[in-house]
Amino acid sequence: MTTYLEAITSTLAEAMRDDPRVLVIGEDVAEGGPWGATAGLAEEFGAERVRNTPISEAAIAGIAVGAAQSGLRPVIEIMFVDFVTLALDQLVNQAAKAHFMSGGQLTVPLVLRTQGGAGQRGAAQHSQSLEAWLTHVPGLKVAMPSTAADVAGLLASAIADPNPVVVVENKTLYFRREELPAKREPVPLGRARVAKAGRDVTVVALSRLVPEALAAAEELAADGIDVEVIDPRTLVPLDLDTILASVARTHRLVVAHEAVTHGGFGAEIAAQVQAAAFDELDAPVARVGAPFAPVPFSPPLEDAYLPGRAEVAAAVRSVL
Amino acid sequence: MPTEEELGLLRAMWRIRVFEERVGALTRTNEVHGLVHLSVGQEGVAVGVCGALRDDDAVYGNHRAHGHAIAKGAPLASVMAELMGREGGLCRGMGGSMHLVDVAHGFLGATGVVGGNVPLALGSALALSLQGGDQVAVVFFGDGAVQSGIFVESVNLATLWKLPVILVCENNGFAEFTPRSAHTNVERVSDVVSPYGIERETVDGNDVVAVRTTFERFLAKARAGGGPFLLECLTHRLRGHYEGDPQHYRQALADEEWQQLDPILRLQRRLGVEGEKLEAEARAEVDAAERAARESPFPPPSLTAELVYAR
C-alpha cells in the first residue's frame, strides 16, 4: 500500500537518480516540507540538488525558468496553490511564453508542484482551487492527479516534458492509501482515465471530486443508476475524445470540481462538449462546484460550502 | 594612437547608435512595430559589458535591450527583421523589440516586465555552476527595477547561494517618466544592496572604458567561482522612455550638459579620433540590415499555433 504523498516522494527520487539535471527547489524542501513530500531527498542527493529557499515564491519560479533555459530540469514546490499568486509573473509572463516569444529557441522544462483544496479549516488563503487560472495561459500544461498511481505517472511525465507543467495536488488526498503496481508507468499528459464504467450518466470529476464521484456512483447504483466516472487527469492538454466517447453512450453529463463553479474549468469542459456533441446530449450539462464565495473558516460553514458526494449525486439525478 | 581595443569599443557603440536612430525613424514610418524603447546614450554600458563575454555565458536584457543583444553579437539584420515582425527575425517575428533572444550568442533574452529578468539570470548562473564550467550569467536592468519586490528576493538569493552572476544596473535616473527621487529615498542602487554583502561598484556608465575595466575585474572573479557582483552604471538616455513619448519630463534637464557626456563623443575626444568614418561604416551596415529585413517575409500564420508548446 502506498500513499499519494509517498508516490510523489519516490517519483522525485527516481527522476533525480535517472537524470542529474533534475533538482528540487522550494521552501523547506530539504526538511521534507510540511507534509513530507520531499522527505529524504536532501539526504540522498545533497543540498546542491535539493535547495531550500527563503519565502520568495517569485524568485523560486524565476530561478527555475532561468535554470531550465540553461539546461536543468527544476522541480519547484509552491507550498500552497494560494501562493502561486506570488509567482504568477514568472509563470505566466516568462515560463509560459519563452518558447513562443523566442521563436522556438528557448525551452522551459520546469515542473511546479503545488497543492490546493479545502477541508482542513485552513480558511480562505490556504484552501483555494485556482487551477482554472492556470489553464487559461497558453504555454502551460496543467495536471491534477487524484490517485497515487496518477500522481506518480503524471509527475514523471511532467519532469520529462520540455514545457512548463503545473501539477496541482490535493492536501486531503495525501494520506489516502492504495495499491500501486510494482512496475510504474508514466501517465501521458493529456490522457483521461475512466475511473468507473457506467451506462446512464457521465461524471467528469477533478482531483478530490473523483473519489467523491465514485462514492456518489456507489450510492446511486443502489437506485439502479449506472454512473460512469471520468478523471481527465490533465486539464491542459484535455483528453476531450474520452469524454465525448462516454457522452455518446450516456447522453448525460455532469462536471464536478471543488473550485468555485463560476469561471471554473467545468465551464470549459461543458462548452467543449456541447460544441462537439450537442446532438448527443439529452439534458443540459450540470455543473458541481463551490458557491461564489471565499472558503469560510468556521467548520460547519466550510463543510456546507464544499461540494462532495451529495452534490454530485444530486446533479446526476437532475440530468436524468 | 588609440589601441585596436579602444577603436573596437567605439565601433561597437556606433553600430548600436546608428541602428537605434534608424529604428526610431522606422518607428515613425510604422515599419518597425510595437512598443520600442531606445538606449541612445547608454551604449557604453552594453558595449563595456557584453564585449567581455563569451557565447556560452548567459546574458539577460530588459525592455530596452537592442544594445544588449547587438553588443552580445546578434546580427543587425536579424534584430531589424525581428523589430519589423519578419520571419527572418531573431525570434521569427514572435518577440519584437522587448523580447529579443539570440541563444547562439548567449543572449537568453530580453524581458518586457521590469525586474522580471533578474531571477532568470540567477537560474542560469545556478545551472552553469552546477554543470561545472566557468561560465557566468549577466543581467541588465534599470534603476526602476530596483523598487520591485523580485529584485530584493533575487539579491538575497544570489548572495545566499553565492551565484556566479553579475547584476548590471543601468541607472539612468528615470523610471519610465519620473525621476528616481520620486520613487525612492535611496539615490544609489549600490546602497540598496549594501546589507547583503554583495561586492559592488558604481561607475560612470558613460565612460565605456571604466565600465569595461570594472566589469572585467568582476568577470575574472566570477569565472574563478566568485559572485555575485553588482555593477551600477550611472548613465542617461538621450531619447524618451519609448518612441513617441513626448518627453515633457525631460524639459527641465540640461540636455546640453548631458550631450557632453555622450559615451561616443567622449571616447572620441579622449582618443583624438573623428567619428565620421566609423559612423559611415555603421550606417552602411545598418543600411544593409534594413534592406535584408525588408526582404524577409512575414511569418506564416501557422507559426502561432506551432510555437505554443515545445515538442
HADDOCK unambig.tbl for C-alpha pairs under 7 A between the chains (distance, minus, plus):
assign (segid A and resid 56 and name CA) (segid B and resid 153 and name CA) 5.96 0.50 0.50
assign (segid A and resid 58 and name CA) (segid B and resid 150 and name CA) 6.40 0.50 0.50
assign (segid A and resid 59 and name CA) (segid B and resid 119 and name CA) 5.58 0.50 0.50
assign (segid A and resid 59 and name CA) (segid B and resid 150 and name CA) 6.26 0.50 0.50
assign (segid A and resid 59 and name CA) (segid B and resid 153 and name CA) 5.93 0.50 0.50
assign (segid A and resid 59 and name CA) (segid B and resid 154 and name CA) 5.96 0.50 0.50
assign (segid A and resid 62 and name CA) (segid B and resid 119 and name CA) 4.79 0.50 0.50
assign (segid A and resid 62 and name CA) (segid B and resid 120 and name CA) 5.14 0.50 0.50
assign (segid A and resid 63 and name CA) (segid B and resid 119 and name CA) 4.95 0.50 0.50
assign (segid A and resid 63 and name CA) (segid B and resid 120 and name CA) 5.07 0.50 0.50
assign (segid A and resid 63 and name CA) (segid B and resid 122 and name CA) 5.66 0.50 0.50
assign (segid A and resid 63 and name CA) (segid B and resid 123 and name CA) 3.88 0.50 0.50
assign (segid A and resid 64 and name CA) (segid B and resid 123 and name CA) 5.79 0.50 0.50
assign (segid A and resid 65 and name CA) (segid B and resid 120 and name CA) 5.93 0.50 0.50
assign (segid A and resid 65 and name CA) (segid B and resid 123 and name CA) 6.66 0.50 0.50
assign (segid A and resid 66 and name CA) (segid B and resid 120 and name CA) 3.94 0.50 0.50
assign (segid A and resid 66 and name CA) (segid B and resid 121 and name CA) 5.94 0.50 0.50
assign (segid A and resid 66 and name CA) (segid B and resid 122 and name CA) 6.81 0.50 0.50
assign (segid A and resid 66 and name CA) (segid B and resid 123 and name CA) 4.07 0.50 0.50
assign (segid A and resid 66 and name CA) (segid B and resid 124 and name CA) 4.71 0.50 0.50
assign (segid A and resid 67 and name CA) (segid B and resid 123 and name CA) 4.05 0.50 0.50
assign (segid A and resid 67 and name CA) (segid B and resid 124 and name CA) 4.67 0.50 0.50
assign (segid A and resid 67 and name CA) (segid B and resid 126 and name CA) 6.46 0.50 0.50
assign (segid A and resid 67 and name CA) (segid B and resid 127 and name CA) 5.12 0.50 0.50
assign (segid A and resid 70 and name CA) (segid B and resid 124 and name CA) 5.26 0.50 0.50
assign (segid A and resid 70 and name CA) (segid B and resid 127 and name CA) 5.94 0.50 0.50
assign (segid A and resid 71 and name CA) (segid B and resid 127 and name CA) 6.69 0.50 0.50
assign (segid A and resid 72 and name CA) (segid B and resid 127 and name CA) 6.12 0.50 0.50
assign (segid A and resid 90 and name CA) (segid B and resid 116 and name CA) 6.93 0.50 0.50
assign (segid A and resid 99 and name CA) (segid B and resid 307 and name CA) 6.77 0.50 0.50
assign (segid A and resid 99 and name CA) (segid B and resid 310 and name CA) 6.71 0.50 0.50
assign (segid A and resid 100 and name CA) (segid B and resid 94 and name CA) 6.83 0.50 0.50
assign (segid A and resid 100 and name CA) (segid B and resid 307 and name CA) 4.89 0.50 0.50
assign (segid A and resid 100 and name CA) (segid B and resid 308 and name CA) 5.45 0.50 0.50
assign (segid A and resid 101 and name CA) (segid B and resid 91 and name CA) 6.58 0.50 0.50
assign (segid A and resid 101 and name CA) (segid B and resid 94 and name CA) 4.95 0.50 0.50
assign (segid A and resid 101 and name CA) (segid B and resid 95 and name CA) 4.45 0.50 0.50
assign (segid A and resid 101 and name CA) (segid B and resid 99 and name CA) 6.88 0.50 0.50
assign (segid A and resid 102 and name CA) (segid B and resid 91 and name CA) 4.63 0.50 0.50
assign (segid A and resid 102 and name CA) (segid B and resid 94 and name CA) 6.65 0.50 0.50
assign (segid A and resid 102 and name CA) (segid B and resid 95 and name CA) 6.06 0.50 0.50
assign (segid A and resid 102 and name CA) (segid B and resid 101 and name CA) 5.64 0.50 0.50
assign (segid A and resid 103 and name CA) (segid B and resid 91 and name CA) 4.16 0.50 0.50
assign (segid A and resid 103 and name CA) (segid B and resid 92 and name CA) 5.18 0.50 0.50
assign (segid A and resid 103 and name CA) (segid B and resid 94 and name CA) 5.79 0.50 0.50
assign (segid A and resid 103 and name CA) (segid B and resid 307 and name CA) 6.92 0.50 0.50
assign (segid A and resid 104 and name CA) (segid B and resid 307 and name CA) 6.30 0.50 0.50
assign (segid A and resid 105 and name CA) (segid B and resid 103 and name CA) 6.47 0.50 0.50
assign (segid A and resid 107 and name CA) (segid B and resid 310 and name CA) 6.58 0.50 0.50
assign (segid A and resid 138 and name CA) (segid B and resid 308 and name CA) 6.50 0.50 0.50
assign (segid A and resid 139 and name CA) (segid B and resid 308 and name CA) 5.26 0.50 0.50
assign (segid A and resid 139 and name CA) (segid B and resid 309 and name CA) 5.68 0.50 0.50
assign (segid A and resid 162 and name CA) (segid B and resid 310 and name CA) 6.02 0.50 0.50
assign (segid A and resid 162 and name CA) (segid B and resid 311 and name CA) 6.81 0.50 0.50
assign (segid A and resid 163 and name CA) (segid B and resid 309 and name CA) 6.49 0.50 0.50
assign (segid A and resid 163 and name CA) (segid B and resid 310 and name CA) 6.09 0.50 0.50
